[in-house]
Amino acid sequence: MDFTVQHLAELVQGKLHGDPKQIITGAHSLEEARAGEITFVENDRHAPRLKKSQASAAVVPVHLKTNGLTVIRVADPLSAFVQIARAFQNPPPDLAPGIDPRASVNPTARISADSVIHAFANIGPGVTLGSRCRISSGVSIAANCRLGDDVTLYPNVVLYERTVLGDRVTIHANAVIGADGFGYRLQEGRHVKVPQLGYVEIESDVEIGAGSTIDRGTFEATRIGAGTKIDNLVQIAHNCHIGRHNLLVSQVGVAGSVRTGDYVIVAGQAGLADHVTIGEGVVVGSKSGVFRDVGPGERVLGAPATSERVQKRIFVCLDKLPDLIRDVKRIKQSLGFEDHKVD
């Protein structure tokens, strides 16, 4: 479907500068957009790239200079462009509410009439689904799970028994919520499993990426706070309490009984050791290993993780280490402490 620039400006409530009747056939990034399409510039830093773009129009910040290009000026170009890009996509047809006859739903489960259960989903006894839930093919929801309103589970998600999901939770394909925590005791030379009798509770507006795993608590709950976003391939162990509005990036590993405050960011491939406490607003750099408590607002980096400022100085020094070693060898040689050749 094609649109005029005027139509797109009205869609995002922007201010149009240029030909209102110009036809736009698609929406793409600066590098991908072609003639007849619209693109966007989020801020002044990206403005030079707009000059090289073949796009016929752009969504731009209110005060950005564009030298005659047809533009739609808005306060938030990224959000406006998302609206425009969606307008060009053909959304999948909405499935009518109901349960596909090929799904397996226990008679004791309580399913709202406006939810959608796709083929080959499995819903166990005592499960409760709120309004407007979407359960994809291959999803398995074990006994006595409770899901809030507007929950979306993508294909092959597994919820172990007694998992609790708040409203507007989204879990992507192949994630496993509520598997046993990794707890063993050494008894008479054998690793004996500690029974994992708890559950997982995920609060509202949480999104969990594909292939991620969250283990049940040993006796109580593993909890994920409201608004937290978890990337693909993240592991959260038993008894953890993750705060509100955290960001856990791909391949993060969180060991057992970790506590994080609100608005914590843990970058890719970082690891948090068991029983550490991470304060509110902490930023943990990528590939860091955190083995101690971190106070509110700190930024840490490295393994073991230390102050980001200190760790960056260490990185700079490491680059200079080969030259330093050569200088020390020369000094020792000149003082007669070494006879071997300096590299």
N, C-alpha and C positions, 0 to 999 in steps of 0.2 A: 504494500500500500504506500502511495506517495502522499506527501503533504506540502502545503505552501509554508513558507517561512512565517507568514502571519499566523497560521494555525499553530505552529510550534511555539511561537512567542506567547500566544494566548494560553497554551497548555501549561507553560511554566511561569506565567505571569511576569514575563520579562519585557524589557524595552527594546523594540526593534529599530535598528538603523540599517537602511538598505531597501531593496526591492521587496515589498510584501508579497508579490505574486510569484516570486521565484519558487520553482518546484524542487523539493528535496526528496531524493529517492532512498536515502539510507543514512545511518549514523555510525561513524567509526572514529578510532583514535587518530591523532595527528599524523602518524606514519601510514596508517592504513586507508584513510579517507581519500576518495577520488572525486573528480569533478561531478557536480550534482549532489554531493553528500554534505552532511554537516559534521563538524567535529567540536572540540571544546578545549579551552585553556583554563586551567584551574587558578593560576596566579601569574604575576609578572615574570617570574623566573622562567616560565615555559614560553613566553611570548616570542622569542626569536625562532622557535621551532614552527610557529604558525606561519611565518613567511615562506617556509619551504613546503608547507602542506598544499596539496592539490584541492582541498575542500572548497566548496562554493560558499559556505557559511560557517559560522562558529558561534558557540556559546562562550561568553567571556565575562570577566569581572566588570563591574560597573565603570571603572575609570581607565580601563586598558585602551591604549591607542592602537588602531588596527588599519589605518591608511586606506579607507574606502571599502574594505571587505564587508559584505553583509553580515551583521552580527546581532545576536540577542544578548543584551546586557542583563545580568542577574547578580544577586548578592552571593549566591552559592552555585558556581558553575557545575561542579561535580554532581550535586543532587539534581540540578535541572537537566543535565545531560542524561542521567540515568532515566528520568521520566521520558525523555525524547527517544532514547534507544529502545525502551520497552514498547513505545508506540509503534515502532517498526517491526517488532517481532510478532510472529503469529503465536499467541499463547496456546498451549495444549487444550483440547476440549475439556471442560469441567465434567467430571464423572458425577452421575447422579448419586446422592447419598444412598447407602445401603451396603449389604454384605454380599460379596460375590459367592455364588453357590459352591465354588471350589475352595473357599476358605474353610478352615476348621475353627469353629467357635464353640467353646463349652457352654452348655445351657445355663450355667449359673453366672456367666459373664453379663455385665450390664453395659450395653452399648447404646449411646445416644442415637436417636433416629437420623440426625443430620451428619453422622460420621460416615467415612468411606473405608471399607475393608476390601482390599484387593485379593485376587486369587492367590491361593497357597499360603496366605498368612495363617498363623496358628495362635489362638488366644485361649489361655488356660482358665481354670475354674477361679471364680471370685474376682476376676479382673473388672475394673471400672474404667470406662472411657468417658471423658467429658464431651462437650459439644464440638462439632466440626473437626474432629480428628481425622487424619489421613494415614492409614496403615498400608504400606506397600507390600508387594509380593515377597514372600520368603521371610517376613518378620515373624519372630517368635516371642510372645509375651507370656511369661510363666505365671503361676498361680498368685492371686492376690495383689497384683500390681495395680497402682492407681495413677491414671493419667488425667491431667487437667484439660482445659479447653484449648482448641487450636494447636494440638500437638501433631507434628509430622515426623513419621518414622520412615526412612528410606529403605530400599531393599536389603533384606538379610540382617537387619538390626536384631539383636538379642537382648531382651530384658529378663534377668533372672527374677525369681520370686520376690515379692514384696517391694520391688522398686517403685519409687514415688517420683512422678514428674509433675512439675507445675504447669502453668499456662504458657502457651506459645513456645514450648520447647521444640527444637529441631535437632534430630539425630540422623547423621548421614550414614551411608551404606556400610555394613559390616562392622559397625561399632558394637561392643559388648559391654553391657552395663550390669554390674552386680555379680560377676564371677567371684569365686573364692579368693580371698587375700592369700598372699604367699607367706604363710606362718607355719613354722615347724620347730619342734624341740628335740634336742638330741637326748635320747633315752636308751641306755644299754647299747650304745654304738649304732643306733638306728635313728633316722630322721622321722619323727612321729608328727603327723599333721595336727595342728591346733584347729579345732572346729571353727568355722567361720559362720557365726550365727546372726550377724547383723544384716544390713541392707544398704541401699543407696538412695539418697534423697537429692533430687535436682530441682532447684527453685525455678521460678518463672523467667522467661526470656533468655534461656541458655541455649547456645548452639554448640553441638559436638561434632567434630569432623570425622571423616571416613576412617575406619580401622582403629579408632581410639578405644581404650579400655579403661573402665573405672571399677575397681574392686569393692565388694561389700565390706562393711566393718566387721571386726571380730565379734563384738557383742552388740554394738550400737550402730550408728549410721556413718557412712562416708557421705559428706555433704558438699554440694557445689552451689555457691551463692548466686543470687539473682543477677542476670545480665552478663554472666561470665561467658566468654567465647573460647572454645577449645579447638585447636587446629587438628589436622589429620595426624594419625599415628602418635598420639600422646598416651602415656601410661600414668594413671593415678592409682596409687596403692591403697590398701585398706586403712580405715580410720582417719583419712585426711579430711580437713575442713578447708575448702577453698573459698575465699571471700567473694564479695560481690564485685562484678565488673572487672574481673581479672582477664588477662589475655595470655593464653598458654600456646606457644607457637609449635610448629611441627617437630615431632620427635623429642619433645620434653619428657623427662622421666621424673616422677614425684614418688619418693619412697614413703613408707608407712608413717602415719601419725603426724604428717606435716600440717602446719597451720599457716594460712596466708591471710593478710589483711585485705582491705578493699583496694581496687585499682592497681593491683600488682601486675607487672608485665614480666613474663619469663620467655626469653628469646629462644630460637631454635636450637635443639640438641643440648640444652642445659639440663643439669641434673640436680635435684634437691635431696640431700641425705635425710634419713629418717629422723623424726622428732624435732626438726628445726622449725623455728617460727620466723616468718617473713612479714615484716611490718607493712603498714599501709603505704601505698605509693612507691614501693620498691621496684627498681628495674634491674633484672638479672640479664647480663649480656649473653650472647650466643656461645654455646659450648662451655659455659661456666660450670664449675662444680661447687655447690654451696654446702659446706659442712658445719656451719655455725649459724646462730641466729643473726638476722639482719634487721637493723632498726628502721623505723619509718622514714621514708623518703630517700634512703640510700640507693646508690647506683653501684653495682658490683660487677666484676668481670674477672675471668680467668679461673684456673683450677690449681690450687684452691682459690675460691673467689675472694678478692680483696677490693678495696675502693677502686672504682673505675679510673679515677685520676692517677692513682699509684700504679695500677696495672698498665695503663697506657705508657707511662714513663718506663716501666720494665720492658715493654715491647720495643720501644725506641732503643733502649740499651742493648737488647739482644741483637738488634741489627748491627750494632757497632762492636759486638764481642769479638769477632774474628780479627778486626784491626787492633783491638786492645791487646789481644793475646800476642800478636806479632810485635807490637810495641814493647810489651813486657819482656819478650824473648830477646829483642835487640838490646834493651837496657841491661838485662842480666848478662848478656854476652859481653857488652862493653865493660862491665864491672868485673869480668872474669869468673862469673858464677856458672857460665855455660859455655861449652866448647862446640856444641853441635850447631849445624847450619840453621839460620833463621829462614822460615818459609816466606 
